[in-house]
């Protein structure tokens, strides 16, 4: 039981208050980093907007048409459904209802509204990035394990999804674009891929390990019998959503086992999560002890994540 090296009781799976705080800080730093382009755009917006003497003069500055539309509350997606006349009307409504009432501070008002809408957009993209950031951390840990074990590999870049590439001399930040990775240990070929829809399950699965090399991988559309392990990854750090994430993951893993049981009787399943509360830790532990779940890890605990990646390399 590989997991027992660092998980000897259910309490070992629980995310501590310190780990939760560290996770929130890390997320906040990433959010601040990704907000930099919006802030710089707002500075340029303000510089151009200050050329206007009145709110209506803003319409005569072509360089700021797009940020004015953003300030009016329109997203980039929404603009696809607007004619130029519709866009003019939206900007005029912004001027009439918000910028003219602001008086001499109309430029600041426009910039604040631009940042407000961009901030909302950033919040939505950050929610989508939670899973991506968790995946990147898992991949980086796996690459680190492979590095110290001197394991060579080939990998697929999401930007070039049909081309296998050799291990780079410098693997700095390749986790940001890695879709699949393949290696061989003692002539045992393995390929690990992320976010694949497995035909037998008909659902997107976070972590997929195949018992084949690059010649038979075929973007995951291999013979079902080559599937060794399927796992769920939940990177959200907020304790408030932890139980719901586990319920979703547990249901998905149950579906996987039920749909694959006949053709892959020895299929392994696993779970990796960032926010693990006591109640769900007990359930995960019970599934580990009963053999329903083969491995689990709290990704905020470095030793557990390293051990999980070591397990992947060993099976």
ChimeraX commands (.cxc) that place a marker at each C-alpha (Angstrom):
marker #1 position 0.00,0.00,0.00 radius 0.5
marker #1 position 2.10,2.79,-1.41 radius 0.5
marker #1 position 0.00,5.59,0.10 radius 0.5
marker #1 position 0.73,4.47,3.68 radius 0.5
marker #1 position 4.21,5.92,3.59 radius 0.5
marker #1 position 2.80,9.35,4.45 radius 0.5
marker #1 position -0.89,8.64,5.10 radius 0.5
marker #1 position -1.23,6.47,8.20 radius 0.5
marker #1 position -4.60,7.78,9.38 radius 0.5
marker #1 position -7.40,9.90,7.95 radius 0.5
marker #1 position -6.16,13.00,9.80 radius 0.5
marker #1 position -3.03,12.99,7.61 radius 0.5
marker #1 position -5.22,13.83,4.62 radius 0.5
marker #1 position -6.83,16.90,6.21 radius 0.5
marker #1 position -5.73,20.29,4.89 radius 0.5
marker #1 position -4.47,22.33,7.83 radius 0.5
marker #1 position -5.36,25.95,8.50 radius 0.5
marker #1 position -1.80,26.95,7.60 radius 0.5
marker #1 position -1.95,25.09,4.29 radius 0.5
marker #1 position -5.31,26.70,3.48 radius 0.5
marker #1 position -3.92,30.14,4.23 radius 0.5
marker #1 position -0.83,29.45,2.10 radius 0.5
marker #1 position -3.09,28.28,-0.73 radius 0.5
marker #1 position -5.18,31.45,-0.61 radius 0.5
marker #1 position -2.03,33.59,-0.58 radius 0.5
marker #1 position -0.60,31.72,-3.57 radius 0.5
marker #1 position -3.88,32.16,-5.44 radius 0.5
marker #1 position -3.98,35.87,-4.56 radius 0.5
marker #1 position -0.42,36.37,-5.83 radius 0.5
marker #1 position -1.28,34.62,-9.08 radius 0.5
marker #1 position -4.39,36.77,-9.44 radius 0.5
marker #1 position -2.34,39.91,-8.89 radius 0.5
marker #1 position 0.21,38.75,-11.46 radius 0.5
marker #1 position -2.50,38.13,-14.04 radius 0.5
marker #1 position -4.15,41.49,-13.31 radius 0.5
marker #1 position -1.04,43.43,-14.38 radius 0.5
marker #1 position -2.02,43.69,-18.09 radius 0.5
marker #1 position -5.43,45.11,-17.12 radius 0.5
marker #1 position -3.84,47.75,-14.89 radius 0.5
marker #1 position -1.37,48.76,-17.60 radius 0.5
marker #1 position -4.23,48.97,-20.12 radius 0.5
marker #1 position -6.15,51.19,-17.69 radius 0.5
marker #1 position -3.15,53.55,-17.49 radius 0.5
marker #1 position -3.05,53.87,-21.27 radius 0.5
marker #1 position -6.82,54.29,-21.38 radius 0.5
marker #1 position -6.61,57.16,-18.89 radius 0.5
marker #1 position -3.78,58.83,-20.79 radius 0.5
marker #1 position -5.83,58.95,-24.00 radius 0.5
marker #1 position -9.10,59.80,-22.22 radius 0.5
marker #1 position -7.52,62.89,-20.63 radius 0.5
marker #1 position -7.38,64.43,-24.11 radius 0.5
marker #1 position -11.17,64.85,-23.92 radius 0.5
marker #1 position -12.54,68.07,-22.46 radius 0.5
marker #1 position -16.06,66.68,-22.05 radius 0.5
marker #1 position -17.47,63.13,-21.78 radius 0.5
marker #1 position -18.87,63.35,-25.33 radius 0.5
marker #1 position -15.40,64.15,-26.65 radius 0.5
marker #1 position -14.41,60.59,-25.73 radius 0.5
marker #1 position -16.29,59.42,-28.82 radius 0.5
marker #1 position -13.78,61.30,-30.96 radius 0.5
marker #1 position -10.77,59.35,-29.67 radius 0.5
marker #1 position -10.64,56.12,-31.75 radius 0.5
marker #1 position -7.83,54.58,-29.67 radius 0.5
marker #1 position -10.14,54.13,-26.66 radius 0.5
marker #1 position -13.27,52.85,-28.34 radius 0.5
marker #1 position -12.75,49.31,-27.04 radius 0.5
marker #1 position -12.06,50.26,-23.38 radius 0.5
marker #1 position -15.10,52.57,-23.48 radius 0.5
marker #1 position -17.22,49.62,-24.55 radius 0.5
marker #1 position -15.73,47.60,-21.69 radius 0.5
marker #1 position -16.52,50.44,-19.27 radius 0.5
marker #1 position -20.07,50.34,-20.63 radius 0.5
marker #1 position -20.28,46.77,-19.31 radius 0.5
marker #1 position -19.80,44.83,-22.53 radius 0.5
marker #1 position -17.55,41.78,-22.57 radius 0.5
marker #1 position -15.42,40.80,-25.57 radius 0.5
marker #1 position -17.83,37.92,-26.19 radius 0.5
marker #1 position -20.87,40.20,-26.10 radius 0.5
marker #1 position -19.34,42.54,-28.69 radius 0.5
marker #1 position -19.61,39.80,-31.32 radius 0.5
marker #1 position -23.38,40.40,-31.33 radius 0.5
marker #1 position -23.20,44.20,-31.63 radius 0.5
marker #1 position -23.17,46.34,-34.76 radius 0.5
marker #1 position -21.14,49.56,-34.82 radius 0.5
marker #1 position -24.39,51.45,-34.29 radius 0.5
marker #1 position -25.18,49.30,-31.23 radius 0.5
marker #1 position -21.71,50.00,-29.85 radius 0.5
marker #1 position -22.18,53.76,-30.31 radius 0.5
marker #1 position -25.45,53.53,-28.42 radius 0.5
marker #1 position -23.81,51.63,-25.56 radius 0.5
marker #1 position -21.08,54.26,-25.21 radius 0.5
marker #1 position -23.64,57.08,-25.34 radius 0.5
marker #1 position -25.60,55.40,-22.54 radius 0.5
marker #1 position -22.39,55.17,-20.49 radius 0.5
marker #1 position -21.73,58.87,-21.05 radius 0.5
marker #1 position -25.29,59.96,-20.31 radius 0.5
marker #1 position -25.91,57.84,-17.20 radius 0.5
marker #1 position -22.50,57.72,-15.54 radius 0.5
marker #1 position -19.80,59.96,-17.01 radius 0.5
marker #1 position -21.68,63.24,-17.35 radius 0.5
marker #1 position -23.08,62.99,-13.77 radius 0.5
marker #1 position -19.47,62.50,-12.57 radius 0.5
marker #1 position -18.62,66.05,-13.69 radius 0.5
marker #1 position -14.91,66.89,-13.85 radius 0.5
marker #1 position -13.93,63.40,-12.68 radius 0.5
marker #1 position -15.52,61.71,-15.71 radius 0.5
marker #1 position -12.17,60.27,-16.86 radius 0.5
marker #1 position -11.58,58.56,-13.51 radius 0.5
marker #1 position -15.16,57.29,-13.58 radius 0.5
marker #1 position -14.59,55.70,-16.99 radius 0.5
marker #1 position -11.32,54.10,-15.88 radius 0.5
marker #1 position -12.89,52.73,-12.66 radius 0.5
marker #1 position -15.72,51.15,-14.64 radius 0.5
marker #1 position -13.24,49.68,-17.12 radius 0.5
marker #1 position -11.31,48.07,-14.26 radius 0.5
marker #1 position -14.51,46.86,-12.61 radius 0.5
marker #1 position -15.58,44.92,-15.70 radius 0.5
marker #1 position -12.06,43.62,-16.35 radius 0.5
marker #1 position -11.83,42.53,-12.72 radius 0.5
marker #1 position -15.02,40.52,-13.07 radius 0.5
marker #1 position -13.62,38.91,-16.21 radius 0.5
marker #1 position -10.38,38.09,-14.36 radius 0.5
marker #1 position -12.33,36.49,-11.52 radius 0.5
marker #1 position -14.09,34.19,-13.97 radius 0.5
marker #1 position -10.87,33.21,-15.71 radius 0.5
marker #1 position -9.18,32.56,-12.36 radius 0.5
marker #1 position -11.93,30.14,-11.36 radius 0.5
marker #1 position -11.25,28.25,-14.57 radius 0.5
marker #1 position -7.52,28.35,-13.89 radius 0.5
marker #1 position -7.73,26.63,-10.50 radius 0.5
marker #1 position -7.70,23.19,-12.11 radius 0.5
marker #1 position -4.96,24.17,-14.55 radius 0.5
marker #1 position -2.71,25.43,-11.75 radius 0.5
marker #1 position -3.23,22.19,-9.79 radius 0.5
marker #1 position -2.41,20.14,-12.88 radius 0.5
marker #1 position 0.75,22.17,-13.47 radius 0.5
marker #1 position 1.91,21.54,-9.92 radius 0.5
marker #1 position 1.28,17.80,-10.27 radius 0.5
marker #1 position 3.21,17.70,-13.55 radius 0.5
marker #1 position 6.12,19.68,-12.13 radius 0.5
marker #1 position 6.37,17.26,-9.20 radius 0.5
marker #1 position 6.30,14.30,-11.59 radius 0.5
marker #1 position 9.03,15.89,-13.73 radius 0.5
marker #1 position 11.13,16.48,-10.62 radius 0.5
marker #1 position 10.80,12.83,-9.63 radius 0.5
marker #1 position 11.76,11.77,-13.14 radius 0.5
marker #1 position 14.74,14.12,-13.12 radius 0.5
marker #1 position 16.33,12.68,-9.99 radius 0.5
marker #1 position 15.65,9.15,-11.29 radius 0.5
marker #1 position 17.22,10.09,-14.65 radius 0.5
marker #1 position 14.13,8.96,-16.59 radius 0.5
marker #1 position 13.99,10.11,-20.18 radius 0.5
marker #1 position 10.63,11.03,-21.73 radius 0.5
marker #1 position 8.72,12.38,-24.69 radius 0.5
marker #1 position 5.88,14.83,-24.33 radius 0.5
marker #1 position 2.99,16.49,-26.17 radius 0.5
marker #1 position 2.58,20.25,-26.11 radius 0.5
marker #1 position -1.07,21.42,-26.06 radius 0.5
marker #1 position -0.15,23.89,-28.81 radius 0.5
marker #1 position 1.03,21.02,-31.06 radius 0.5
marker #1 position -1.33,18.21,-30.02 radius 0.5
marker #1 position -0.35,15.71,-32.72 radius 0.5
marker #1 position 3.41,15.90,-32.29 radius 0.5
marker #1 position 5.53,14.07,-29.72 radius 0.5
marker #1 position 8.59,16.03,-28.67 radius 0.5
marker #1 position 11.77,14.79,-26.99 radius 0.5
marker #1 position 12.71,15.80,-23.48 radius 0.5
marker #1 position 14.06,19.37,-23.70 radius 0.5
marker #1 position 17.47,20.39,-22.42 radius 0.5
marker #1 position 15.69,22.93,-20.22 radius 0.5
marker #1 position 12.22,21.90,-19.07 radius 0.5
marker #1 position 11.46,25.28,-17.47 radius 0.5
marker #1 position 7.67,25.83,-17.35 radius 0.5
marker #1 position 6.80,23.05,-19.81 radius 0.5
marker #1 position 4.17,22.01,-17.27 radius 0.5
marker #1 position 2.13,25.01,-18.47 radius 0.5
marker #1 position 1.54,23.34,-21.85 radius 0.5
marker #1 position 2.12,19.63,-21.26 radius 0.5
marker #1 position -0.81,17.48,-22.40 radius 0.5
marker #1 position 0.78,14.01,-22.23 radius 0.5
marker #1 position 4.09,12.48,-21.24 radius 0.5
marker #1 position 5.52,9.08,-22.10 radius 0.5
marker #1 position 8.45,7.17,-20.61 radius 0.5
marker #1 position 9.93,3.71,-20.24 radius 0.5
marker #1 position 11.38,2.02,-17.15 radius 0.5
marker #1 position 12.97,-1.42,-17.53 radius 0.5
marker #1 position 11.21,-1.77,-20.91 radius 0.5
marker #1 position 7.87,-1.00,-19.19 radius 0.5
marker #1 position 6.19,1.65,-21.34 radius 0.5
marker #1 position 3.85,4.19,-19.77 radius 0.5
marker #1 position 1.99,7.27,-21.00 radius 0.5
marker #1 position 0.30,9.76,-18.69 radius 0.5
marker #1 position -2.24,12.20,-20.12 radius 0.5
marker #1 position -4.51,14.88,-18.70 radius 0.5
marker #1 position -8.12,15.89,-19.36 radius 0.5
marker #1 position -9.11,13.14,-21.75 radius 0.5
marker #1 position -12.53,11.82,-22.63 radius 0.5
marker #1 position -12.21,8.05,-22.35 radius 0.5
marker #1 position -14.69,6.39,-24.78 radius 0.5
marker #1 position -15.64,3.65,-22.33 radius 0.5
marker #1 position -16.56,6.22,-19.65 radius 0.5
marker #1 position -17.72,9.04,-21.99 radius 0.5
marker #1 position -16.60,11.62,-19.44 radius 0.5
marker #1 position -13.62,13.92,-19.15 radius 0.5
marker #1 position -11.08,12.42,-16.77 radius 0.5
marker #1 position -8.35,14.50,-15.14 radius 0.5
marker #1 position -5.52,11.96,-14.85 radius 0.5
marker #1 position -5.12,9.01,-17.24 radius 0.5
marker #1 position -2.28,6.46,-17.15 radius 0.5
marker #1 position -1.85,4.02,-20.03 radius 0.5
marker #1 position 0.32,0.94,-20.31 radius 0.5
marker #1 position 1.70,1.84,-23.71 radius 0.5
marker #1 position 4.24,4.03,-25.44 radius 0.5
marker #1 position 3.90,6.84,-27.95 radius 0.5
marker #1 position 3.40,4.37,-30.80 radius 0.5
marker #1 position 0.06,3.12,-29.44 radius 0.5
marker #1 position -1.18,6.10,-27.44 radius 0.5
marker #1 position -3.26,7.66,-30.27 radius 0.5
marker #1 position -4.45,10.60,-28.15 radius 0.5
marker #1 position -6.01,8.26,-25.59 radius 0.5
marker #1 position -8.04,6.35,-28.15 radius 0.5
marker #1 position -6.12,3.17,-27.39 radius 0.5
marker #1 position -7.43,-0.27,-26.54 radius 0.5
marker #1 position -9.29,0.02,-23.21 radius 0.5
marker #1 position -7.17,-2.79,-21.80 radius 0.5
marker #1 position -4.13,-0.47,-21.92 radius 0.5
marker #1 position -5.68,1.79,-19.27 radius 0.5
marker #1 position -3.90,1.29,-15.94 radius 0.5
marker #1 position -5.13,4.14,-13.75 radius 0.5
marker #1 position -7.71,6.94,-13.89 radius 0.5
marker #1 position -7.81,9.72,-11.34 radius 0.5
marker #1 position -9.58,12.88,-10.26 radius 0.5
marker #1 position -7.79,16.15,-9.45 radius 0.5
marker #1 position -9.44,18.95,-7.46 radius 0.5
marker #1 position -7.26,22.01,-6.98 radius 0.5
marker #1 position -9.65,24.42,-5.23 radius 0.5
marker #1 position -8.34,25.51,-1.82 radius 0.5
marker #1 position -11.57,26.97,-0.39 radius 0.5
marker #1 position -12.79,24.69,2.46 radius 0.5
marker #1 position -16.38,25.79,1.76 radius 0.5
marker #1 position -16.44,23.86,-1.50 radius 0.5
marker #1 position -14.31,20.90,-0.43 radius 0.5
marker #1 position -17.09,18.41,0.34 radius 0.5
marker #1 position -18.91,19.19,-2.90 radius 0.5
marker #1 position -15.69,18.69,-4.90 radius 0.5
marker #1 position -15.14,15.32,-3.25 radius 0.5
marker #1 position -18.72,14.20,-3.89 radius 0.5
marker #1 position -18.30,15.08,-7.57 radius 0.5
marker #1 position -14.95,13.30,-7.76 radius 0.5
marker #1 position -16.17,10.25,-5.82 radius 0.5
marker #1 position -19.20,9.90,-8.10 radius 0.5
marker #1 position -16.98,10.19,-11.17 radius 0.5
marker #1 position -14.59,7.54,-9.86 radius 0.5
marker #1 position -17.52,5.25,-9.08 radius 0.5
marker #1 position -18.81,5.63,-12.64 radius 0.5
marker #1 position -15.34,4.87,-13.95 radius 0.5
marker #1 position -15.10,1.66,-11.95 radius 0.5
marker #1 position -18.60,0.53,-12.90 radius 0.5
marker #1 position -18.15,1.19,-16.62 radius 0.5
marker #1 position -14.69,-0.35,-16.85 radius 0.5
marker #1 position -15.00,-3.27,-14.43 radius 0.5
marker #1 position -15.75,-5.93,-17.05 radius 0.5
marker #1 position -12.93,-5.15,-19.47 radius 0.5
marker #1 position -10.37,-3.70,-17.01 radius 0.5
marker #1 position -10.85,-5.71,-13.80 radius 0.5
marker #1 position -7.62,-4.44,-12.25 radius 0.5
marker #1 position -8.11,-0.75,-13.08 radius 0.5
marker #1 position -6.64,1.54,-10.43 radius 0.5
marker #1 position -8.27,4.80,-9.33 radius 0.5
marker #1 position -6.91,7.75,-7.39 radius 0.5
marker #1 position -7.81,11.14,-5.98 radius 0.5
marker #1 position -5.67,14.27,-5.47 radius 0.5
marker #1 position -7.16,17.31,-3.76 radius 0.5
marker #1 position -6.06,20.60,-2.24 radius 0.5
marker #1 position -8.93,21.28,0.17 radius 0.5
marker #1 position -9.67,18.15,2.22 radius 0.5
marker #1 position -11.89,18.52,5.28 radius 0.5
marker #1 position -12.27,15.96,8.10 radius 0.5
marker #1 position -15.52,14.40,6.90 radius 0.5
marker #1 position -14.24,13.77,3.39 radius 0.5
marker #1 position -10.84,12.67,4.72 radius 0.5
marker #1 position -12.61,9.87,6.61 radius 0.5
marker #1 position -14.41,8.78,3.43 radius 0.5
marker #1 position -11.20,8.85,1.39 radius 0.5
marker #1 position -9.38,6.88,4.09 radius 0.5
marker #1 position -12.16,4.28,4.25 radius 0.5
marker #1 position -12.00,3.85,0.47 radius 0.5
marker #1 position -8.22,3.47,0.62 radius 0.5
marker #1 position -8.37,0.91,3.41 radius 0.5
marker #1 position -11.11,-1.11,1.69 radius 0.5
marker #1 position -9.26,-1.07,-1.63 radius 0.5
marker #1 position -11.96,0.88,-3.46 radius 0.5
marker #1 position -9.46,3.69,-4.01 radius 0.5
marker #1 position -5.85,2.79,-4.76 radius 0.5
marker #1 position -4.11,6.04,-3.91 radius 0.5
marker #1 position -4.87,9.55,-2.67 radius 0.5
marker #1 position -2.90,12.64,-1.79 radius 0.5
marker #1 position -3.38,16.09,-0.35 radius 0.5
marker #1 position -1.52,18.23,-2.84 radius 0.5
marker #1 position -0.78,20.89,-0.23 radius 0.5
marker #1 position 1.40,18.30,1.55 radius 0.5
marker #1 position 4.59,18.08,-0.47 radius 0.5
marker #1 position 5.55,14.61,0.75 radius 0.5
marker #1 position 2.19,13.17,-0.26 radius 0.5
marker #1 position 2.31,14.69,-3.75 radius 0.5
marker #1 position 5.87,13.42,-4.32 radius 0.5
marker #1 position 4.80,9.99,-3.08 radius 0.5
marker #1 position 1.78,10.01,-5.41 radius 0.5
marker #1 position 4.02,10.76,-8.41 radius 0.5
marker #1 position 6.41,8.04,-7.29 radius 0.5
marker #1 position 3.46,5.64,-7.27 radius 0.5
marker #1 position 2.55,6.64,-10.84 radius 0.5
marker #1 position 6.10,5.85,-11.93 radius 0.5
marker #1 position 6.05,2.51,-10.12 radius 0.5
marker #1 position 2.82,0.98,-11.44 radius 0.5
marker link #1:1,2 radius 0.2
marker link #1:2,3 radius 0.2
marker link #1:3,4 radius 0.2
marker link #1:4,5 radius 0.2
marker link #1:5,6 radius 0.2
marker link #1:6,7 radius 0.2
marker link #1:7,8 radius 0.2
marker link #1:8,9 radius 0.2
marker link #1:9,10 radius 0.2
marker link #1:10,11 radius 0.2
marker link #1:11,12 radius 0.2
marker link #1:12,13 radius 0.2
marker link #1:13,14 radius 0.2
marker link #1:14,15 radius 0.2
marker link #1:15,16 radius 0.2
marker link #1:16,17 radius 0.2
marker link #1:17,18 radius 0.2
marker link #1:18,19 radius 0.2
marker link #1:19,20 radius 0.2
marker link #1:20,21 radius 0.2
marker link #1:21,22 radius 0.2
marker link #1:22,23 radius 0.2
marker link #1:23,24 radius 0.2
marker link #1:24,25 radius 0.2
marker link #1:25,26 radius 0.2
marker link #1:26,27 radius 0.2
marker link #1:27,28 radius 0.2
marker link #1:28,29 radius 0.2
marker link #1:29,30 radius 0.2
marker link #1:30,31 radius 0.2
marker link #1:31,32 radius 0.2
marker link #1:32,33 radius 0.2
marker link #1:33,34 radius 0.2
marker link #1:34,35 radius 0.2
marker link #1:35,36 radius 0.2
marker link #1:36,37 radius 0.2
marker link #1:37,38 radius 0.2
marker link #1:38,39 radius 0.2
marker link #1:39,40 radius 0.2
marker link #1:40,41 radius 0.2
marker link #1:41,42 radius 0.2
marker link #1:42,43 radius 0.2
marker link #1:43,44 radius 0.2
marker link #1:44,45 radius 0.2
marker link #1:45,46 radius 0.2
marker link #1:46,47 radius 0.2
marker link #1:47,48 radius 0.2
marker link #1:48,49 radius 0.2
marker link #1:49,50 radius 0.2
marker link #1:50,51 radius 0.2
marker link #1:51,52 radius 0.2
marker link #1:52,53 radius 0.2
marker link #1:53,54 radius 0.2
marker link #1:54,55 radius 0.2
marker link #1:55,56 radius 0.2
marker link #1:56,57 radius 0.2
marker link #1:57,58 radius 0.2
marker link #1:58,59 radius 0.2
marker link #1:59,60 radius 0.2
marker link #1:60,61 radius 0.2
marker link #1:61,62 radius 0.2
marker link #1:62,63 radius 0.2
marker link #1:63,64 radius 0.2
marker link #1:64,65 radius 0.2
marker link #1:65,66 radius 0.2
marker link #1:66,67 radius 0.2
marker link #1:67,68 radius 0.2
marker link #1:68,69 radius 0.2
marker link #1:69,70 radius 0.2
marker link #1:70,71 radius 0.2
marker link #1:71,72 radius 0.2
marker link #1:72,73 radius 0.2
marker link #1:73,74 radius 0.2
marker link #1:74,75 radius 0.2
marker link #1:75,76 radius 0.2
marker link #1:76,77 radius 0.2
marker link #1:77,78 radius 0.2
marker link #1:78,79 radius 0.2
marker link #1:79,80 radius 0.2
marker link #1:80,81 radius 0.2
marker link #1:81,82 radius 0.2
marker link #1:82,83 radius 0.2
marker link #1:83,84 radius 0.2
marker link #1:84,85 radius 0.2
marker link #1:85,86 radius 0.2
marker link #1:86,87 radius 0.2
marker link #1:87,88 radius 0.2
marker link #1:88,89 radius 0.2
marker link #1:89,90 radius 0.2
marker link #1:90,91 radius 0.2
marker link #1:91,92 radius 0.2
marker link #1:92,93 radius 0.2
marker link #1:93,94 radius 0.2
marker link #1:94,95 radius 0.2
marker link #1:95,96 radius 0.2
marker link #1:96,97 radius 0.2
marker link #1:97,98 radius 0.2
marker link #1:98,99 radius 0.2
marker link #1:99,100 radius 0.2
marker link #1:100,101 radius 0.2
marker link #1:101,102 radius 0.2
marker link #1:102,103 radius 0.2
marker link #1:103,104 radius 0.2
marker link #1:104,105 radius 0.2
marker link #1:105,106 radius 0.2
marker link #1:106,107 radius 0.2
marker link #1:107,108 radius 0.2
marker link #1:108,109 radius 0.2
marker link #1:109,110 radius 0.2
marker link #1:110,111 radius 0.2
marker link #1:111,112 radius 0.2
marker link #1:112,113 radius 0.2
marker link #1:113,114 radius 0.2
marker link #1:114,115 radius 0.2
marker link #1:115,116 radius 0.2
marker link #1:116,117 radius 0.2
marker link #1:117,118 radius 0.2
marker link #1:118,119 radius 0.2
marker link #1:119,120 radius 0.2
marker link #1:120,121 radius 0.2
marker link #1:121,122 radius 0.2
marker link #1:122,123 radius 0.2
marker link #1:123,124 radius 0.2
marker link #1:124,125 radius 0.2
marker link #1:125,126 radius 0.2
marker link #1:126,127 radius 0.2
marker link #1:127,128 radius 0.2
marker link #1:128,129 radius 0.2
marker link #1:129,130 radius 0.2
marker link #1:130,131 radius 0.2
marker link #1:131,132 radius 0.2
marker link #1:132,133 radius 0.2
marker link #1:133,134 radius 0.2
marker link #1:134,135 radius 0.2
marker link #1:135,136 radius 0.2
marker link #1:136,137 radius 0.2
marker link #1:137,138 radius 0.2
marker link #1:138,139 radius 0.2
marker link #1:139,140 radius 0.2
marker link #1:140,141 radius 0.2
marker link #1:141,142 radius 0.2
marker link #1:142,143 radius 0.2
marker link #1:143,144 radius 0.2
marker link #1:144,145 radius 0.2
marker link #1:145,146 radius 0.2
marker link #1:146,147 radius 0.2
marker link #1:147,148 radius 0.2
marker link #1:148,149 radius 0.2
marker link #1:149,150 radius 0.2
marker link #1:150,151 radius 0.2
marker link #1:151,152 radius 0.2
marker link #1:152,153 radius 0.2
marker link #1:153,154 radius 0.2
marker link #1:154,155 radius 0.2
marker link #1:155,156 radius 0.2
marker link #1:156,157 radius 0.2
marker link #1:157,158 radius 0.2
marker link #1:158,159 radius 0.2
marker link #1:159,160 radius 0.2
marker link #1:160,161 radius 0.2
marker link #1:161,162 radius 0.2
marker link #1:162,163 radius 0.2
marker link #1:163,164 radius 0.2
marker link #1:164,165 radius 0.2
marker link #1:165,166 radius 0.2
marker link #1:166,167 radius 0.2
marker link #1:167,168 radius 0.2
marker link #1:168,169 radius 0.2
marker link #1:169,170 radius 0.2
marker link #1:170,171 radius 0.2
marker link #1:171,172 radius 0.2
marker link #1:172,173 radius 0.2
marker link #1:173,174 radius 0.2
marker link #1:174,175 radius 0.2
marker link #1:175,176 radius 0.2
marker link #1:176,177 radius 0.2
marker link #1:177,178 radius 0.2
marker link #1:178,179 radius 0.2
marker link #1:179,180 radius 0.2
marker link #1:180,181 radius 0.2
marker link #1:181,182 radius 0.2
marker link #1:182,183 radius 0.2
marker link #1:183,184 radius 0.2
marker link #1:184,185 radius 0.2
marker link #1:185,186 radius 0.2
marker link #1:186,187 radius 0.2
marker link #1:187,188 radius 0.2
marker link #1:188,189 radius 0.2
marker link #1:189,190 radius 0.2
marker link #1:190,191 radius 0.2
marker link #1:191,192 radius 0.2
marker link #1:192,193 radius 0.2
marker link #1:193,194 radius 0.2
marker link #1:194,195 radius 0.2
marker link #1:195,196 radius 0.2
marker link #1:196,197 radius 0.2
marker link #1:197,198 radius 0.2
marker link #1:198,199 radius 0.2
marker link #1:199,200 radius 0.2
marker link #1:200,201 radius 0.2
marker link #1:201,202 radius 0.2
marker link #1:202,203 radius 0.2
marker link #1:203,204 radius 0.2
marker link #1:204,205 radius 0.2
marker link #1:205,206 radius 0.2
marker link #1:206,207 radius 0.2
marker link #1:207,208 radius 0.2
marker link #1:208,209 radius 0.2
marker link #1:209,210 radius 0.2
marker link #1:210,211 radius 0.2
marker link #1:211,212 radius 0.2
marker link #1:212,213 radius 0.2
marker link #1:213,214 radius 0.2
marker link #1:214,215 radius 0.2
marker link #1:215,216 radius 0.2
marker link #1:216,217 radius 0.2
marker link #1:217,218 radius 0.2
marker link #1:218,219 radius 0.2
marker link #1:219,220 radius 0.2
marker link #1:220,221 radius 0.2
marker link #1:221,222 radius 0.2
marker link #1:222,223 radius 0.2
marker link #1:223,224 radius 0.2
marker link #1:224,225 radius 0.2
marker link #1:225,226 radius 0.2
marker link #1:226,227 radius 0.2
marker link #1:227,228 radius 0.2
marker link #1:228,229 radius 0.2
marker link #1:229,230 radius 0.2
marker link #1:230,231 radius 0.2
marker link #1:231,232 radius 0.2
marker link #1:232,233 radius 0.2
marker link #1:233,234 radius 0.2
marker link #1:234,235 radius 0.2
marker link #1:235,236 radius 0.2
marker link #1:236,237 radius 0.2
marker link #1:237,238 radius 0.2
marker link #1:238,239 radius 0.2
marker link #1:239,240 radius 0.2
marker link #1:240,241 radius 0.2
marker link #1:241,242 radius 0.2
marker link #1:242,243 radius 0.2
marker link #1:243,244 radius 0.2
marker link #1:244,245 radius 0.2
marker link #1:245,246 radius 0.2
marker link #1:246,247 radius 0.2
marker link #1:247,248 radius 0.2
marker link #1:248,249 radius 0.2
marker link #1:249,250 radius 0.2
marker link #1:250,251 radius 0.2
marker link #1:251,252 radius 0.2
marker link #1:252,253 radius 0.2
marker link #1:253,254 radius 0.2
marker link #1:254,255 radius 0.2
marker link #1:255,256 radius 0.2
marker link #1:256,257 radius 0.2
marker link #1:257,258 radius 0.2
marker link #1:258,259 radius 0.2
marker link #1:259,260 radius 0.2
marker link #1:260,261 radius 0.2
marker link #1:261,262 radius 0.2
marker link #1:262,263 radius 0.2
marker link #1:263,264 radius 0.2
marker link #1:264,265 radius 0.2
marker link #1:265,266 radius 0.2
marker link #1:266,267 radius 0.2
marker link #1:267,268 radius 0.2
marker link #1:268,269 radius 0.2
marker link #1:269,270 radius 0.2
marker link #1:270,271 radius 0.2
marker link #1:271,272 radius 0.2
marker link #1:272,273 radius 0.2
marker link #1:273,274 radius 0.2
marker link #1:274,275 radius 0.2
marker link #1:275,276 radius 0.2
marker link #1:276,277 radius 0.2
marker link #1:277,278 radius 0.2
marker link #1:278,279 radius 0.2
marker link #1:279,280 radius 0.2
marker link #1:280,281 radius 0.2
marker link #1:281,282 radius 0.2
marker link #1:282,283 radius 0.2
marker link #1:283,284 radius 0.2
marker link #1:284,285 radius 0.2
marker link #1:285,286 radius 0.2
marker link #1:286,287 radius 0.2
marker link #1:287,288 radius 0.2
marker link #1:288,289 radius 0.2
marker link #1:289,290 radius 0.2
marker link #1:290,291 radius 0.2
marker link #1:291,292 radius 0.2
marker link #1:292,293 radius 0.2
marker link #1:293,294 radius 0.2
marker link #1:294,295 radius 0.2
marker link #1:295,296 radius 0.2
marker link #1:296,297 radius 0.2
marker link #1:297,298 radius 0.2
marker link #1:298,299 radius 0.2
marker link #1:299,300 radius 0.2
marker link #1:300,301 radius 0.2
marker link #1:301,302 radius 0.2
marker link #1:302,303 radius 0.2
marker link #1:303,304 radius 0.2
marker link #1:304,305 radius 0.2
marker link #1:305,306 radius 0.2
marker link #1:306,307 radius 0.2
marker link #1:307,308 radius 0.2
marker link #1:308,309 radius 0.2
marker link #1:309,310 radius 0.2
marker link #1:310,311 radius 0.2
marker link #1:311,312 radius 0.2
marker link #1:312,313 radius 0.2
marker link #1:313,314 radius 0.2
marker link #1:314,315 radius 0.2
view
